[in-house]
Amino acid sequence: MNFDADVLVIGGGVTGCGILRDLALRGIRGILIDRGDLNSGASGGNHGLLHSGGRYASSDTETAAECRIEGEILKRTAPQAIDACGGLFVAVEGDDEGFIARFAARCAAAGIDCAPLAVDEVRRSEPAISERAIAAYAVPDATVDPFRLTIEQVADARRLADSLFLPHTEVTGFDIDGGRIRAARCRDTRSGEARIIRARQYVNAAGAWSMAVARLAGCDDVRVLWSKGTLVIANTRLTRRVVNRLRTPGDGDILVPGGTVSLLGTTSDTVADLDVIRPTPEEVDRNIEEGSVLIPALAHTRFIRAFAGVRPLLLPTGGDGDGRKASRGFTLFDHVAQGLGNFATIAGGKLTTFRLMAERTGDLVAARLGNREPCRTATEPLPALERSSWTEPGHSARTWFAAKNPADSILCECEMVPKSTVDAVLEMAPGAEPQMPLRAIGVRSRIGKGTCQGSFCAIRVTSHLYDRGTYGGREGLGLMRDFLAERYKGTRPVLWGPQMPQAELAETLHCGLLGLDLIDARGQDGEPR
Ligand SMILES: Cc1cc2nc3c(=O)[nH]c(=O)nc-3n(C[C@H](O)[C@H](O)[C@H](O)COP(=O)(O)OP(=O)(O)OC[C@H]3O[C@@H](n4cnc5c(N)ncnc54)[C@H](O)[C@@H]3O)c2cc1C
């Protein structure tokens, strides 16, 4: 199947989705593609911290100010995706006193509100903080739901300009003629079917993969450093606010509350291969060891999962490849010097600054198309949609209790996701998705995100999908197996204490009862391994 649009945007992370909506607000119809689904890259594997800028105030005033401004804009325009819980920077005995003393002035230089707090007062409101705390400041940090942000941006772009999102669509090459890209050659990553997409402008927003996509068009000016970060999720909310360690950034020094859980991270290790990104037990240990200095309860908390993502950081000429020191700024490459007039790459940046990245890209692309509409994303609220609110912790449960419908049984008990939520998610399936994978349902709801990590709900949701005819034949079993394998990647590095019997029970169910270890990814019978 072939497609045509004004603009092809490559990469369905928060940046690509932001660009799709920015263009749609200017009346420009785009097609967004991702070789996986929405948020398959860093946008689905991050800390969810809407930075006040405090984290970068001591090293990079410009990025810190950018985060402050963009954070405030998002709080106004997309409040439904943000928990403005506030943040703390806390130092403990032994931390660098010079760093502590300079912090408030560095924040002031970036325009960040930063109020000193009495340590006793902080420990009264956040009892999980160590009694070894010696200094604390309050900053306007917040948390952000990147899944809701991307889903709602794509939905809004569709409403405004009939823009389209095609999942499982990987760009594999470009047809170039006369200094312009004429078509993108793509492949459906599930069926292998070839797709041709023709557009007037092409945007590369492929995050850590942007260097590879630029090279497909013959451009070698994009240089990205791959900085892997691993995080670990505790099964309770330990603090009301985001808690940052008041020191030079290091492993395990930020605890972000995420609804009912807490996310501890992150590590930073430069990697050379993007295909083998998974959290390791050693990285989990590093996070917990460092994190428990600030929040002692982390040493004996139950962790339900670890996950890893790759930060797409810009590698400056002469940079030494250290991800901690690399800038969190971004660059828009127009590729004119590379001989192409209708291709651009946006790379670097943060989740917090994606809107600004999309604005700069939208300005360039709109000008190239002769469109004079200004960017409106800084003022135009992102419409909050009921059907995208299933990503919010507790939302399904509240809706279910309010509806009081006994026929609407609960499929995921940890996150209280009922049948009606799964049905609602299926109705907003992107593009042609006859057999929406469990992972895609998980991205748009909270199935599999609780303590059991899909052990029970994967079976119940799959059964429901067979009952309603969404799945047929044996492929549904393969999709369930893929989902559980992906969940297991995250539970494996935290298998100790109470998680261990949970995993053994899951193994008995999935392998002993269902024989999922004997089928391949497409649900076909295979030889026992
Ligand atoms: C561990 C970690 C923690 C972080 N924490 C925070 C935080 O708390 N706050 C914050 O502001 N930022 C944070 N970040 C940074 C932030 O997550 C990223 O800057 C942001 O998500 C990047 O979004 P993106 O859309 O540019 O890239 P991505 O989200 O990586 O999206 C790129 C997409 O391109 C797709 N793609 C790749 N190749 C192709 C192809 N050939 N064809 C089609 N599609 C393709 C991929 O599948 C992917 O979905 C963190 C990052 C990491 C890794």
PDBQT file of the ligand as one rigid body, heavy atoms in Angstrom, charges set to zero:
ROOT
HETATM    1  C1  LIG A 601      16.758   6.552  30.777  1.00  0.00    +0.000 C 
HETATM    2  C2  LIG A 601      16.248   7.868  30.291  1.00  0.00    +0.000 A 
HETATM    3  C3  LIG A 601      15.641   8.758  31.169  1.00  0.00    +0.000 A 
HETATM    4  C4  LIG A 601      15.179   9.982  30.705  1.00  0.00    +0.000 A 
HETATM    5  N1  LIG A 601      14.505  10.798  31.562  1.00  0.00    +0.000 NA
HETATM    6  C5  LIG A 601      14.004  11.963  31.125  1.00  0.00    +0.000 A 
HETATM    7  C6  LIG A 601      13.239  12.777  31.991  1.00  0.00    +0.000 A 
HETATM    8  O1  LIG A 601      12.947  12.413  33.122  1.00  0.00    +0.000 OA
HETATM    9  N2  LIG A 601      12.808  13.966  31.509  1.00  0.00    +0.000 N 
HETATM   10  C7  LIG A 601      13.075  14.403  30.249  1.00  0.00    +0.000 A 
HETATM   11  O2  LIG A 601      12.678  15.518  29.908  1.00  0.00    +0.000 OA
HETATM   12  N3  LIG A 601      13.769  13.625  29.383  1.00  0.00    +0.000 NA
HETATM   13  C8  LIG A 601      14.217  12.416  29.783  1.00  0.00    +0.000 A 
HETATM   14  N4  LIG A 601      14.897  11.608  28.925  1.00  0.00    +0.000 N 
HETATM   15  C9  LIG A 601      15.106  12.047  27.548  1.00  0.00    +0.000 C 
HETATM   16  C10 LIG A 601      13.859  11.816  26.694  1.00  0.00    +0.000 C 
HETATM   17  O3  LIG A 601      13.263  10.573  26.982  1.00  0.00    +0.000 OA
HETATM   18  C11 LIG A 601      14.223  11.864  25.213  1.00  0.00    +0.000 C 
HETATM   19  O4  LIG A 601      14.953  13.026  24.951  1.00  0.00    +0.000 OA
HETATM   20  C12 LIG A 601      12.980  11.883  24.335  1.00  0.00    +0.000 C 
HETATM   21  O5  LIG A 601      12.043  10.904  24.726  1.00  0.00    +0.000 OA
HETATM   22  C13 LIG A 601      13.389  11.644  22.886  1.00  0.00    +0.000 C 
HETATM   23  O6  LIG A 601      12.227  11.583  22.121  1.00  0.00    +0.000 OA
HETATM   24  P1  LIG A 601      12.344  11.395  20.554  1.00  0.00    +0.000 P 
HETATM   25  O7  LIG A 601      10.958  11.389  20.030  1.00  0.00    +0.000 OA
HETATM   26  O8  LIG A 601      13.264  12.427  20.000  1.00  0.00    +0.000 OA
HETATM   27  O9  LIG A 601      13.055   9.982  20.354  1.00  0.00    +0.000 OA
HETATM   28  P2  LIG A 601      12.462   8.518  20.618  1.00  0.00    +0.000 P 
HETATM   29  O10 LIG A 601      11.430   8.528  21.666  1.00  0.00    +0.000 OA
HETATM   30  O11 LIG A 601      13.609   7.611  20.804  1.00  0.00    +0.000 OA
HETATM   31  O12 LIG A 601      11.710   8.178  19.267  1.00  0.00    +0.000 OA
HETATM   32  C14 LIG A 601      12.377   7.794  18.086  1.00  0.00    +0.000 C 
HETATM   33  C15 LIG A 601      11.481   6.799  17.373  1.00  0.00    +0.000 C 
HETATM   34  O13 LIG A 601      12.012   6.571  16.058  1.00  0.00    +0.000 OA
HETATM   35  C16 LIG A 601      11.663   5.248  15.701  1.00  0.00    +0.000 C 
HETATM   36  N5  LIG A 601      12.515   4.818  14.593  1.00  0.00    +0.000 N 
HETATM   37  C17 LIG A 601      13.846   4.572  14.625  1.00  0.00    +0.000 A 
HETATM   38  N6  LIG A 601      14.297   4.213  13.409  1.00  0.00    +0.000 NA
HETATM   39  C18 LIG A 601      13.217   4.234  12.584  1.00  0.00    +0.000 A 
HETATM   40  C19 LIG A 601      13.052   3.947  11.193  1.00  0.00    +0.000 A 
HETATM   41  N7  LIG A 601      14.080   3.571  10.406  1.00  0.00    +0.000 N 
HETATM   42  N8  LIG A 601      11.798   4.056  10.662  1.00  0.00    +0.000 NA
HETATM   43  C20 LIG A 601      10.745   4.407  11.433  1.00  0.00    +0.000 A 
HETATM   44  N9  LIG A 601      10.867   4.686  12.751  1.00  0.00    +0.000 NA
HETATM   45  C21 LIG A 601      12.088   4.610  13.319  1.00  0.00    +0.000 A 
HETATM   46  C22 LIG A 601      11.883   4.458  16.988  1.00  0.00    +0.000 C 
HETATM   47  O14 LIG A 601      11.154   3.233  16.982  1.00  0.00    +0.000 OA
HETATM   48  C23 LIG A 601      11.421   5.443  18.056  1.00  0.00    +0.000 C 
HETATM   49  O15 LIG A 601      10.085   5.183  18.486  1.00  0.00    +0.000 OA
HETATM   50  C24 LIG A 601      15.352  10.356  29.346  1.00  0.00    +0.000 A 
HETATM   51  C25 LIG A 601      15.936   9.448  28.461  1.00  0.00    +0.000 A 
HETATM   52  C26 LIG A 601      16.359   8.209  28.914  1.00  0.00    +0.000 A 
HETATM   53  C27 LIG A 601      16.925   7.221  27.952  1.00  0.00    +0.000 C 
ENDROOT
TORSDOF 0
